[in-house]
Amino acid sequence: MSTASAVAKGSAAAPRVPAGKRPVGKRAKVVGKAGKNVLALLVAAVFVFPVYWMFSSSLKPKAEILTKDPVFVFSPTTENYVKASGVDMFWTYVQNSFMVTVGAVLLALIVALAASFAIARMRFRGRKGLVLGVMMAQMAPWEVMVIVMYMIARDSDMLNSIATLTLVYFVMVLPFTIWTLRGFIAAVPVELEEAAMIDGCSRTQAFFKVIFPLLAPGLMSTSLFGFITAWNEFAMVLILNKEDYAQTLPLWLTQFNTAFGNDWGATMAAASMFTVPVLIVFLFLQRKAVGGMTAGAVKG
């Protein structure tokens, strides 16, 4: 066979690539990846800039906050933080906020662990109705129940009480906690629990020795959600706790708006101080919380 005929035969045997389906080159892939990165940076900037402006404004003198043109280079001052933390009963507000937030989250985790285990593992009459009730409670806007909560607290002589506010916040975060932990418990193979019971564990011991250690992502994510919900809540404490000694930090943020105008420097400093605990909790729980919100599977 001649060389020309071999080349012609090889050319005829080579598959033809359609014109519209050419393989993507390296340059196109790099451009596409760069475009996605630029878009991600733009989205991040949109969300981060207000936070940056809040922190930077808290460090600016009053004259530079109220200027017509934005000021990006300035001499930082702590005057606004001194004014914000110098409000009467500031540390009482801090103590009350931590008490009601931590108390509500811990109560919700304890009750939700038992409730979610019952829903995920046990079969009983009314189980579907209970699940439906949890979903409805999770979707209900709590603001429409402020009047009802106020009337119940007033008739029970429980106004201006930290314990009452803790119970209200506990009820607010409980549905989400139950629903989330139910998914994590259901993802744990029941065979693990049965094997522990065969080895001599009671059902309670099997839960704490086998299931509970696998619930770390779910516990972290629900704790973070509950902390943010209770920490930021404003409407309930505004209605239920009128006295200064029973108020929390969200009401403290409103004290810099007076009849003579807004003290934006103190307001920004107060908002920055109010945000710091949430950032600390998020950074501490970040890895487990993100896994808990997106996963739900058991890692062997």
C-alpha positions as CSV (number, residue, x, y, z in Angstrom):
1,M,0.0,0.0,0.0
2,S,1.4,3.4,-1.0
3,T,2.0,6.2,1.5
4,A,-0.6,8.4,-0.1
5,S,-3.3,5.7,0.0
6,A,-2.5,5.0,3.7
7,V,-2.8,8.7,4.5
8,A,-6.1,9.0,2.6
9,K,-7.5,5.9,4.4
10,G,-6.5,7.3,7.8
11,S,-8.1,10.6,7.0
12,A,-11.3,8.9,6.0
13,A,-11.4,6.8,9.2
14,A,-10.8,9.8,11.5
15,P,-14.1,11.0,13.1
16,R,-15.3,14.4,12.2
17,V,-16.2,16.8,15.0
18,P,-19.3,18.9,14.3
19,A,-18.6,22.6,13.8
20,G,-20.9,23.6,16.8
21,K,-19.3,21.1,19.2
22,R,-15.6,22.0,19.1
23,P,-13.8,21.2,22.4
24,V,-13.4,24.1,24.7
25,G,-9.9,25.4,24.9
26,K,-7.9,26.4,27.9
27,R,-8.4,30.1,27.3
28,A,-12.2,29.7,27.3
29,K,-12.0,27.8,30.6
30,V,-9.8,30.4,32.2
31,V,-12.1,33.2,31.0
32,G,-15.2,31.4,32.4
33,K,-13.5,30.7,35.7
34,A,-12.4,34.3,36.0
35,G,-15.9,35.6,35.2
36,K,-17.3,33.5,38.0
37,N,-14.7,34.7,40.4
38,V,-15.4,38.3,39.6
39,L,-19.1,37.8,40.0
40,A,-18.6,36.2,43.4
41,L,-16.4,39.1,44.5
42,L,-19.0,41.6,43.4
43,V,-21.7,39.8,45.3
44,A,-19.5,39.5,48.4
45,A,-18.7,43.3,48.2
46,V,-22.4,44.1,48.1
47,F,-22.9,42.2,51.4
48,V,-19.7,43.2,53.1
49,F,-19.7,46.9,52.3
50,P,-22.6,47.8,54.7
51,V,-20.8,46.0,57.5
52,Y,-17.5,47.8,56.7
53,W,-19.4,51.1,56.7
54,M,-21.0,50.4,60.1
55,F,-17.6,49.6,61.7
56,S,-15.8,52.5,60.0
57,S,-18.5,55.0,60.9
58,S,-18.3,53.9,64.6
59,L,-14.7,55.0,64.6
60,K,-15.2,58.4,62.9
61,P,-15.7,61.8,64.6
62,K,-19.2,63.2,64.3
63,A,-18.2,65.8,61.8
64,E,-16.9,63.2,59.3
65,I,-20.0,61.0,59.6
66,L,-22.4,63.8,58.6
67,T,-20.4,65.1,55.7
68,K,-22.0,65.2,52.3
69,D,-19.1,63.4,50.7
70,P,-18.1,60.0,52.1
71,V,-14.8,59.9,54.1
72,F,-12.7,56.8,53.7
73,V,-9.4,58.1,55.3
74,F,-9.9,59.4,58.8
75,S,-8.3,59.5,62.3
76,P,-10.1,56.8,64.3
77,T,-11.6,57.6,67.7
78,T,-13.2,55.6,70.5
79,E,-15.5,58.4,71.6
80,N,-18.6,56.8,70.1
81,Y,-17.9,53.5,71.9
82,V,-17.4,55.3,75.2
83,K,-20.8,57.1,74.7
84,A,-22.6,53.9,73.6
85,S,-21.3,51.8,76.6
86,G,-21.9,54.7,79.0
87,V,-25.6,54.4,78.8
88,D,-27.4,53.7,82.1
89,M,-27.8,50.0,82.8
90,F,-25.7,49.0,79.8
91,W,-24.2,46.0,81.6
92,T,-27.7,45.0,82.8
93,Y,-28.8,44.8,79.1
94,V,-25.8,42.7,78.2
95,Q,-26.5,40.3,81.1
96,N,-30.1,40.0,80.2
97,S,-29.4,39.4,76.5
98,F,-27.0,36.6,77.3
99,M,-29.3,35.0,79.9
100,V,-32.4,34.9,77.7
101,T,-30.4,33.8,74.5
102,V,-28.4,31.1,76.1
103,G,-31.3,29.9,78.2
104,A,-33.7,29.7,75.2
105,V,-31.1,27.8,73.1
106,L,-30.3,25.3,75.8
107,L,-34.0,24.6,76.5
108,A,-34.7,24.2,72.8
109,L,-31.9,21.7,72.3
110,I,-33.0,19.6,75.3
111,V,-36.6,19.4,74.3
112,A,-35.9,19.1,70.6
113,L,-33.5,16.2,71.1
114,A,-36.3,14.2,72.8
115,A,-39.0,15.3,70.4
116,S,-37.0,14.8,67.2
117,F,-35.9,11.3,68.4
118,A,-39.5,10.3,69.0
119,I,-40.6,11.6,65.6
120,A,-37.7,10.0,63.7
121,R,-37.6,6.6,65.5
122,M,-41.0,5.8,67.0
123,R,-44.3,5.1,65.4
124,F,-47.3,6.3,67.4
125,R,-50.8,7.7,66.9
126,G,-50.8,11.3,66.0
127,R,-47.2,11.3,64.7
128,K,-48.1,12.9,61.3
129,G,-50.2,15.5,63.1
130,L,-47.3,16.4,65.3
131,V,-45.0,16.8,62.3
132,L,-47.5,19.0,60.6
133,G,-47.9,21.1,63.7
134,V,-44.1,21.6,63.9
135,M,-44.0,22.7,60.3
136,M,-46.9,25.2,60.8
137,A,-45.3,26.6,64.0
138,Q,-42.1,27.1,62.0
139,M,-43.8,29.0,59.2
140,A,-46.0,31.2,61.5
141,P,-44.9,34.8,61.8
142,W,-44.4,35.5,65.5
143,E,-45.0,39.2,65.2
144,V,-48.8,38.5,64.8
145,M,-48.8,36.8,68.2
146,V,-47.4,39.7,70.1
147,I,-50.8,40.8,71.4
148,V,-51.7,37.3,72.5
149,M,-48.3,36.8,74.2
150,Y,-48.8,40.2,76.0
151,M,-52.3,39.3,77.2
152,I,-51.1,35.9,78.5
153,A,-48.2,37.5,80.3
154,R,-50.3,40.3,81.7
155,D,-53.0,38.0,83.1
156,S,-50.4,35.7,84.6
157,D,-48.6,38.6,86.2
158,M,-45.4,37.7,84.2
159,L,-44.6,41.0,82.6
160,N,-41.1,42.4,82.9
161,S,-39.6,39.0,83.6
162,I,-36.5,37.5,82.2
163,A,-37.9,34.0,82.7
164,T,-41.0,34.9,80.6
165,L,-38.9,36.3,77.8
166,T,-36.7,33.2,77.9
167,L,-39.7,30.9,77.5
168,V,-41.1,33.0,74.6
169,Y,-37.7,32.8,72.8
170,F,-37.6,29.1,73.6
171,V,-40.9,28.6,71.9
172,M,-39.8,30.7,68.9
173,V,-36.7,28.6,68.1
174,L,-38.1,25.2,69.1
175,P,-39.8,24.3,65.8
176,F,-36.8,24.8,63.6
177,T,-34.6,22.9,66.1
178,I,-37.0,19.9,66.1
179,W,-37.3,19.9,62.4
180,T,-33.5,20.1,61.8
181,L,-32.5,17.5,64.4
182,R,-35.2,15.1,63.1
183,G,-33.4,14.9,59.8
184,F,-30.1,14.2,61.4
185,I,-31.4,11.5,63.6
186,A,-33.3,9.9,60.7
187,A,-30.0,9.8,58.8
188,V,-28.2,7.7,61.4
189,P,-28.7,4.0,60.5
190,V,-31.0,2.3,62.9
191,E,-28.7,-0.7,62.8
192,L,-26.1,1.1,64.9
193,E,-28.6,1.7,67.6
194,E,-29.8,-1.9,67.5
195,A,-26.2,-3.2,67.7
196,A,-25.6,-1.1,70.8
197,M,-28.8,-2.5,72.4
198,I,-27.8,-6.1,71.5
199,D,-24.4,-5.4,73.3
200,G,-26.3,-4.5,76.5
201,C,-27.2,-0.8,76.2
202,S,-30.6,0.5,77.0
203,R,-32.3,2.6,74.5
204,T,-31.3,5.8,76.4
205,Q,-27.7,4.6,76.6
206,A,-27.7,3.7,72.9
207,F,-28.9,7.2,72.1
208,F,-26.2,9.0,74.1
209,K,-23.4,6.7,73.1
210,V,-24.2,6.1,69.4
211,I,-26.6,8.8,68.0
212,F,-25.7,11.8,70.1
213,P,-22.0,12.0,69.0
214,L,-23.1,11.9,65.4
215,L,-25.4,14.9,65.8
216,A,-22.7,17.5,66.2
217,P,-23.3,19.3,62.9
218,G,-27.1,19.5,63.6
219,L,-26.6,20.7,67.1
220,M,-24.1,23.4,65.9
221,S,-26.4,24.7,63.1
222,T,-29.5,24.8,65.3
223,S,-27.6,26.5,68.1
224,L,-26.4,29.2,65.7
225,F,-29.8,29.8,64.3
226,G,-31.4,29.9,67.8
227,F,-28.7,32.3,69.1
228,I,-29.1,34.7,66.2
229,T,-33.0,34.6,66.5
230,A,-33.1,35.2,70.2
231,W,-30.2,37.7,70.2
232,N,-31.8,39.9,67.5
233,E,-35.4,39.7,68.6
234,F,-37.0,43.1,69.2
235,A,-40.8,43.0,69.1
236,M,-41.4,40.6,72.0
237,V,-39.1,42.4,74.5
238,L,-40.5,45.8,73.5
239,I,-44.0,44.7,74.4
240,L,-43.4,42.3,77.3
241,N,-40.6,44.1,79.2
242,K,-41.2,47.8,79.6
243,E,-39.0,48.3,82.7
244,D,-35.3,49.1,82.2
245,Y,-34.1,46.3,84.4
246,A,-35.7,43.7,82.3
247,Q,-34.8,44.9,78.8
248,T,-32.2,43.6,76.4
249,L,-29.6,45.0,73.9
250,P,-32.0,45.4,70.9
251,L,-33.8,48.1,72.9
252,W,-30.5,49.7,73.9
253,L,-29.9,50.3,70.2
254,T,-32.9,52.6,70.1
255,Q,-31.7,55.0,72.8
256,F,-29.5,57.1,70.5
257,N,-32.5,58.4,68.5
258,T,-33.8,61.5,70.4
259,A,-36.0,64.4,69.7
260,F,-32.9,66.4,68.8
261,G,-31.8,64.0,66.1
262,N,-29.9,60.8,65.7
263,D,-26.4,60.3,67.2
264,W,-25.1,58.2,64.3
265,G,-21.7,57.7,65.7
266,A,-23.0,56.2,68.9
267,T,-25.6,54.2,67.0
268,M,-23.0,52.7,64.7
269,A,-20.8,51.9,67.7
270,A,-23.7,50.3,69.5
271,A,-24.6,48.3,66.4
272,S,-20.9,47.2,66.0
273,M,-20.8,46.0,69.7
274,F,-24.1,44.3,69.2
275,T,-22.8,42.4,66.2
276,V,-19.5,41.2,67.7
277,P,-21.0,38.3,69.8
278,V,-22.8,36.9,66.8
279,L,-19.6,37.0,64.7
280,I,-17.7,35.3,67.5
281,V,-20.4,32.5,67.8
282,F,-20.5,32.1,64.0
283,L,-16.7,31.9,63.7
284,F,-16.6,29.3,66.5
285,L,-19.3,27.2,65.0
286,Q,-18.7,27.9,61.3
287,R,-17.4,24.5,60.1
288,K,-19.9,22.4,61.9
289,A,-22.8,24.8,61.2
290,V,-22.2,24.9,57.5
291,G,-22.0,21.2,57.4
292,G,-25.2,20.9,59.4
293,M,-27.2,23.2,57.2
294,T,-26.1,21.5,53.9
295,A,-25.4,17.9,54.8
296,G,-27.3,15.6,57.2
297,A,-25.6,12.4,56.2
298,V,-23.5,10.2,58.5
299,K,-19.8,10.2,58.0
300,G,-18.3,6.7,58.8
